[in-house]
Amino acid sequence: MKNKPLLALVVSNSGTLQDGLLALMTTIPQISAVLAAEDVVATLRMVENHQPALVLLDMSIPKVREVITEIKAQWPHIHVIVLTEDTVQKNESEASGADSVLIKGFHAQKLIAIVESLIDQLESTSKVNKN
């Protein structure tokens, strides 16, 4: 690990999907802690209070597009990954500012690769800012 450990936030309804995402995120060595939220209010409060390096949003949460827009406006350095049901939601998420979008049904390894790529971008940005 080149830089300090990172914090991630998983936003999804409680249940199997949230449990799986939390477990998956803990397998990524650079991520030191994973928080969970189930609604817009809790999400924005946690983002403001904890400044996670990345937020993983399930599109089934109401007002996800507004959350993406708010996060990117207030904290543009936070990476946002959105899980969608279809290409319409994918396009909406991208238009709202999501850094990456996956349509549900993806392989776990694809999500891990995206997270690792975003972490590499954070590390590269951090190195540039230090110079």
N, C-alpha and C positions, 0 to 999 in steps of 0.2 A: 504494500500500500504506500503510495507516494505522498498523499496528503492526509489530512485528518479524516477520521471516520465520518460517514454521512448518515443523515436521517432521511427516512422515506415515510410518506403518508399514503395509506390505502383507503380509498373512499368507495364503499360499496355497502349494500344492504347486508346485515349480519346473516351468516349462514355459510353454506359450503363454499361459494365463490370467495367470499371475504377470507374465510379460514385458509383456503388454498393459496390465495394471493399473499397473505401474511406469511405463510410458511415458505412460499417460493422466494419472497424478497429476503427472508432471513438467510437464505443459502448463498447470497451474493456477498463475498468477503468484504467489499468496501462499505457496505451498509451496516452501520453499527446498531441501529434501532429502527423499528417499524411501528408507526402509530396507526390507529384506525379511526375512521369517522364514518357516520352513516347518513349525514344530511349536510345541506349547504351551510347552515349556521355553524355547526361544529367544524366543518372543513375550513371555513375562512378564519375562524377563531384559532384553530390549530396552526394554520399556515402563518398567521400573524405572530402568534406566540412562540412557535418553534422553528420557523424558517427552514422547512425541510429542503433537501437538495432536489427532491423530486416528489411529485404527486401523481399517483396512479388512480384515475377516476373511472368508475363504471358508469356508462351512459344511462343506465336504468335509474340513476338517482335524479330526481326532479331538479330542473334548472342547472344542469351540468354546463351548458354553453355559457350561462352567466358567470358561473364559477371560474371557468377557463379564462374568460375575458377579464374578470376581476384579478385573478392571480397574475396574469401576464401584464396587466396595467400597473398593479401595485408592486409586484415582485418579479420583474422580467427575468431575473437570473434563475428562478425556480423552473425546473423542467416539468412539463405536464405530459403524461401519457394517458390516452383515453382508450377504453375498451368499448367497442360499439357492436350493434347487432347487424348492421348492413352498411352498404356504401353511401346511402343517404346520410346516416348519422356520421359516417366517416368524413364526408365532405363538410358537414356542419361543424364538426369538431376541428377540422383543419382550418376552416374559415374563422373560427373563434380564437385561433392561436395555439392550438395544441402542438407540441413538439413532435409527437409521434402518435399514431392511431393504429390500433389493431382491431380487426373484426373477430369477434368471439369464435372460437373453434381453432384458434392458433395453437401451435405447439409451445409448451412452456419454455423451451430453449430459445424460441424466437423472442419472447419477452425478455429473457435474461440477456440476450445479445443486445437488444435495444437499450436496456438499462445500463449495461456495461459501456456501450457506445456513448450514452449521455454522460456517464461518469468520466469517461476519457475526455469528453469536451469540457467538462467542468475543470478537470485537472489541467488541460491545455490553457484554458482561459486564466486559471489561477497563476500559472507560470508566467504568462504574458503580462498579467497585471503586476507581478512582483518585479519585473524587469524595467 
